[in-house]
Every structure is written in C-alpha cells, then in structure tokens.
C-alpha cells in the first residue's frame, strides 16, 4: 500500500488537465477535453479550493469546494453560508486507502473554519456520502406531458409577455430571475456557473435546437425564463416533435402560467419532458386532464451535511403557527455538529438554536437524519420507525418534525 499526500492544485499550473482527466475517467465522461475547456477551468479553479491527492508524482484523487449561499425557509427567504462540494474522485487503483476520507476531512475542516453552517453536494453514489454525515435534503421529479391529451383549463390565466431572446440576452437576464425565483434548497450560481450552463456545449446545449424565452411583467421587468430544446421525428408523414425543458424558472404565478402556455402554443408537439422539476409542480392543476402529466421518476438531488446546527437553525425561518421547544442530542462521528442543542420556535416564524449541554435531551439523532429534514423536507417519523432517530419523551420526534416542516417543497435544480 502506497502513501499519499494532499496538495493544492495551482489553477495556473500543469495539474489542471490531469485533474480534469481523472474526474472524467471516474465519472465515465467521454466528452473531449479541449484547450478552451481547460482555460475555463483555470478561471473557475482560481475562485475555489481545489485539492489533489498524489501518490508520488501521480495524481490519484480530486476534490474541490467553494462558498455558496444556501436558501433556507422563512418569510422572506434567507440564505445560510454553505460550502459546495464537487469533483470527488479517486482512481480505481487507489480506492480503500483512506484518500477520500482525508480529502473530505481536509475540506470540511476548512469549511467549518470559514463559518459554513452546512456543506452541500450532488451524490453520484449514495452509499458513499452517508458515511460523512450527508443526506438527501431535496428531491426532484422528471415529468412527461402528453400534448395529444393536455389542455389548459379555461380559468388558467393567459398573461402573455413572453418573447424569444438571444443567448447573449438570456445570459444578462436569467441570473436575476433565478435569484427572485429561488425556493428553500436552491444555491447560489456564480457567473462561472452561468458561463458553463449556457455555453453551446454546456448542459443547456445537447441534442436538438435550443430555444430561449423570457417573460416580462406589465412594467417590463423580467420575471421568468424558459430554455428548451426540440427534436423532430416523422411517423407516417406526421411530425412528432419532442420538447425537452432544460430549465423553467418563474418568480411569479403569472410568469409560470405564461411560460407553460408558450409551450402549448408550439405546433406539432407530441410530448414535453422536463427534468429536474419540484415535487409540487403546479402544472397538473392547470390541466383539464391531470393524467396528461406523468411523473416518470422521483429521486434525491441536493445532499446536505450540517456543520453548525446552532447557526443553521437560528437563521432559517419556520412556518407561522409552528411553536415549541425541543432539546436535541446530535451524534456526529466527525465531530462538527456533535452536541446537545435546544431549538425554540415562537409561532411567528422565528427560531433560536443554542448549545444546551446541561439540558435533558428529548430527541437523539444522527447528523445525517437531522440534515435530511433541515430544509423542511425529509421524514423524521419514517426515520423513527426505521430506528434511526429516538426520543426520550413521547411525541418529541413528531413535534420536531412539525417544527422543521415548511409549506413549500425544498428544491434545487442547480447541477454542480
């Protein structure tokens, strides 16, 4: 068994290309690595904490993090400081040697020292990250709409205001709309993220022609945008157009209705596919036949790991009417969130969480279980039935679940 060493990756240095190549190998990504892609990454990595694990001169592991704001419940919505985790990979020849654990501890230590209340990631393999206290915190669904059956209900408004825009115009307008449309679970998108996302060969590209639309309200302010691709096939001389929604963001109900109506106005469409979408997608309620919308898949999306429970639960808001006090004992083998805390919620949407080492714990929970419910989703009662969370006073888990629950399903559609 060889030893290894963690070293920072200099964004101006020679290890950027091997870093990208290792990550592509680990994630089975066959896309070509162009010189332009490497130069883009040099710019991004200069703003991030990028680390390689080396066996001698050979790069054998990758890890990068950067600060983001994580949207949490409350009226108005607010954010907590978070650390995004990405490009976690170890060469198959060097697994089970402690490399991933060393990289994870190195970056979580730095995140906690920098004041992050949580760390967030999108998990490629679910079995890996529970070991480090992460748990699924938001879910998404993939939907398919049969346009042969789908009709808008007559009472659904038709506010208009939708117009085609160029990719350059979308790049200028979309970030502000995304900020206005965020819900609990959403994370910041830096300018570098938009550059990648909207690039011709980026996630918004792909098979079929891309179309960009922006919706403006009566005062001319953008309050929604829609990016989709379409492909056309012919069957018995009948066109069967498929539309793939890359992203639909609406800051207002009027924008939401207008953007979906813009798709219904496209001729010869057979099906519309959209992924990821929130679990509480409103479109089904707008259709005469709600079965024209089929939810094809439901899966986890954003994973969260509490680092500072007191800061997190004191910052996030709570549903009005939710009130109570619960003392938690958090088990955290890595130590970041371990301890006993008192959560008090006042019924007016405000809460306070503080260390309470002398108080008697009513609920004992592993950090991953509490992380799963931290944004208002999750299911603490199911976790209790599974033996993952325990109470010392009757009804304490149910009370904690009620305090943490929020009225809107947490959702994040940002791949990173």
N, C-alpha and C positions, 0 to 999 in steps of 0.2 A: 504493500500500500504506500503510495507516494504522498508526500506532504504537499500543501498548497499555501498560497499567500494571496491575500486580498489587496488589490491595488486600484487606485482611481484611474479612470480612463480619461486621458487628455483629449478633449474634443479636437485639438489641432494635431494630434499625434497619429502614429501609424496603426494604432489598435482599433480605430473606429470600424474599418472594414471587417477585420476578423470578428469584432463584436457583433456586427450585423449578420455576418455569415453564420456564426454559431447559433444566433437566435433563429435565423431562417431554417437551419438544419433541425433544431429542436422542435420547431413548430410545423415542420414539413411544408414550408412555404417555398414553392418553386418559382416565384416571381424573380425576374432578373434583377441583379443589384447593379444599378447604373451609377456612373460617377456623379450624376446630378442627385441621386438619392443619398449618396454618401455625404455630399456637401450640405444637403438639407439637414441631415442628422448632426453634422458638426454644429450647426446653428442651434438645434434643439438641445443637444447634449451640453452646450455651454451654459444652459439655464437650469440644468438638472444635476442630480448627484448620481454619477454613473460609475459602477464598480465592476471590475473583472476579477475572477479567481484564476490564479495562474499556477500551473504545475511546471516549475522551472520557467522557461520562456513561452510555454504553450498556454493560450487562453482556454480555460476549460469550463468557466461559468460566467454568467452575466446577470446583472441586476441594476435597475435604475429607479429612482424616485424623484418626485418634485412636489412642491407645496401646491395645494388647491384649496378652494373653499367648498365645503360640502353643505348643500341645502338641507336644513332641518325643519321640522314642523313649527308652526307659530303664525300669528297674525300681527304684523306682516311676517312673511317668511324671513328667516335669517340664516346665516352660514356659520359653521364652526371651522377652525383651521384643521386641515387634514393633510395627509401625505398620500399621494398616489403611487402605487407600486406597479411596475411593468417590466417586461423583458426578463422574466425569471427563467433561467435555463441553465442546465448542467449537461455537459457531454455524456452520452450513454456510457462511455468508457470510465467515467469518474463519478458515477452515482454511488450513493450509500457510503460516502466517505466524510460526511459532515459539511460538505461545501455549501449546500443550500441553507442549512441551519446557520452557518457562520455568516453568510451574506444577509440572511433575514435579520439576525440579531444585530448586525452592524448597522443596517438601515433603520430598524425600529428604534434602536438606541438613539440614533441621530434624530429621528422624527420626534421622539418623546422629549429630547433635549431642546428641540426647536419650538416646542409648545403645541405640537399637533395633538388634538383631542382624539383623533382616530386615524387609522390607516385604511385605505380602500384599494381594491383590485378587482379585476375580472378573471375568474379562475378558469384555466384550461383543464385542469384535473381537480375535481372536487376533493379527492381524498388527501391531497397534499396540504391544503391550507387550514383545515380544521386543526391540525397539529400545532399551528402557530396562533390559534385564537380567532381566526377569521370565520365568518359565517355568512350565508346569503342574506342580504338585507333588502334588496329589491327584486321583484320578479317582472318578467315581460312575457308577452304573448305574441305569436305570429298569427295574423288573420288573413283570410281569403274571402273576397266579396264576389259573389256570382252576379255579374251585371246583367245576365239574362233574366234574373228574378228581382234584382234590387230596384226599389223605387222609393224616393223620398216621400215621407208623409206630408200631406198638404199643409200642415201647420208649421213645418220647419221653415224658418225664415230664409230669405234669399237676399242677403245684404250686399252682395256684389263687392266691388273694389279690388278684384283680383286681376293682375296683369303679368304678362311674361317679362322677364328681366334677363339680362346677360349674366354670365358667371361672375364678371367683374362687379356688377351692381349687387348681386347676391352676396358677394364677399363683404361688401361695405354695409349691407343692411341686416344680414342674418344674425350676427353676434348680439346686437341689441335686442332683437326679437327673442332670441334664446334666453337671454337674461330675464326678460319680462315674463316668459312662459315657464320658467323653472318651477318644479314642484319638489317636495322632500325627496331626497335621494340623488338629485342632479348635482353634478360637479362643474367647476369652472372649466371653460375651454379657452386656452391661451391662443394667441394669434397663430402660433406654430401649428396648433391642432387644426384650425380652420384651413391653413395652407395645405395640409396633408389631406384633409377631408374633401375639399373642393377641387383638388388637383385633378387633371384629366385622367391620371392613372390611380387616383385615390379611391377610397371607399364609395364616394358618390359617383364614380365612373362605373366601369363594368360593361356587361353585355347590354346592347340596345342604346338608343339615343337618349340623352339626358335632357330633361326639361326643367327649367327653374321658374317658379312663380312667387310673387309677393302680394300680400293683401294689405291694403291701406284703409284706415278708417275714414270717416266723413271729413276729418280735418287733415287728411293726407299723411297721417303717421302710420308707418308700417307696424302691424300687429300680428302678422303671421307669414309664414313662407312654406312652400311645398317644393320638394325636389323629387322627381320621379324619372324612371327610365321606361321605355316601352319597346316591345318586340312584337313583330307581326308574323303570324303564320296563316296559311290558307288551307281550308278544308272544303272540298267540293266547290271551289271558287268562292267560298265565303271567308272573309278575313276574320281571324280570331286574334285580336290584339290583347296582349298581356301587359299590364302596367305593374311595375314594382316601385312602391313608395320607398324612397331612400330615407326621407325624413319629412314629417309634417309637424310643424310647431305653431301653436296658436296661443296668443296671450289673452284672447277674449273669446267668449262663446260665438260672437259674430264671425270672427276670423275662422274658427273651427268649421262652422257651417258653410261659410263661403268657399273654403279650400276644398272640402269634400264635394260640394256642388260643382266645383270646377272640373273635378274628375268625372262626375256623372254627365258632364256636357261633351266629353270626348266620344266621338263616333266609333263604332265597330269594336268596342271593348268587350271582351269576354270575361276576364277576371282581373281583379286588382289584389295584389299581395302587398302586405306591409309587415315589416319585422325589423326592430322590436317595437312593440306598442304596449301601452299600460294596460293592466288587467281591467281597469274600469273604463275601457274605451266606450265613449258615448254614442258611437255611430249606430249601434244596433237599435238604440231607442229612436233613431231618426228614420228608420226604415219601416215601410208597410209590412214587409215580411222579414222579421228579425233573423229567420233561419237562412236568409241570403248571405249573412255574415257567419263564417265558420272559423272558430278558433282552432287552429291546427296544432298549436304547441304552446305549452306553458313551461317556462324554465327560469332558473335563477339568473341574475345579471350582475348587479354590484354586490361585492362581498365587503364586509366592514369588520374592523377589529378595534375595539375600544382601547385607548391608551390612557386617557384621563377621564374617568367616569364623572368626577365632580364637575369639571369644566363642561363636558358634553351635556349632561342632563340639567345643568343650571342654565345653559344657553338655549337649548331647544324649547319651543313652546308646547302647550298642551291644550287639548280641546276644552272649550268653555263648559263648565259644569263638572269636569273631572276634578275631584278633590280627594285628598287623603295623604297618608304618611306610611311609608314602608321602609324598613331597615333591611339592607341587602348585605350579604356576605358574598363577595365575588372571589371565586377561585381562578387564579391565573398562574399557571406554572412558570411563565416567563416573567411574572412579577409586575408588569407595567400597571395593570388595573386591579391588582390584588388588594383586598382590604374590606373593611366594613363601612358602609355609606348609608346615610339617611336621605331619602328622597321625599320632599314635601311639595305638594301641588295644591294651589289655593282656590281652584274653581273658576278663576278669572283668566286662565290661560298661562299663568306664571308658575314656575317651579324652582326649587333650590335643592341642590345635592351637595352634601358636605361629608367629609370623613366623620365617622362616629364609632371610634374603636371601642368605646365603653358601652355602647347600646347593645341590647339583645337582638340578634338577627332574627327576622321573621321569614326571610327567603334566602336560600343558599343556591347560587347559580354559577355554572362555569362561565367564563368570559365570552365564549362563542355563542352560547344560548342568549345571553343578555344582548350581545352585539346584534344578533338576528332581529331582535324586537326593538332596537334602539331608535329606528326611524318611523315607528308606528305600524310596521308590518309584523311578520313573524307570527308564531302561535305558541305562546307560553303555556297554554293549557295542554296542548298536544305534547309539548316538551315535558310537562309534568307527568302526563300519562305514560310517557316513554321512560320515565325515571331519570331524566336529565336535569331536572330542577326540583328542589324540595322546599317545603315550608314547615315552620315550627308552630304556626298558629293557623287555624282553619280559615281558608279563604284568602290568605295573603297573596298567593300567586294570582288568583283571579283579580284581586284588587290592583296588583302591579300591572297585569295585562290591561286592565281598563284605563289606568293612568297613562300608559305608554301609547295606547291605540290612538291613531289620528284619522280624521274623517276622509282623507284622500289617500289612495294607494300610493306608497312611495314608488318612484320610477326614475330610472336613469337610462338614457339612450346614447350615452357617450362611450364609444369604444376607445380604449387607450392601452 
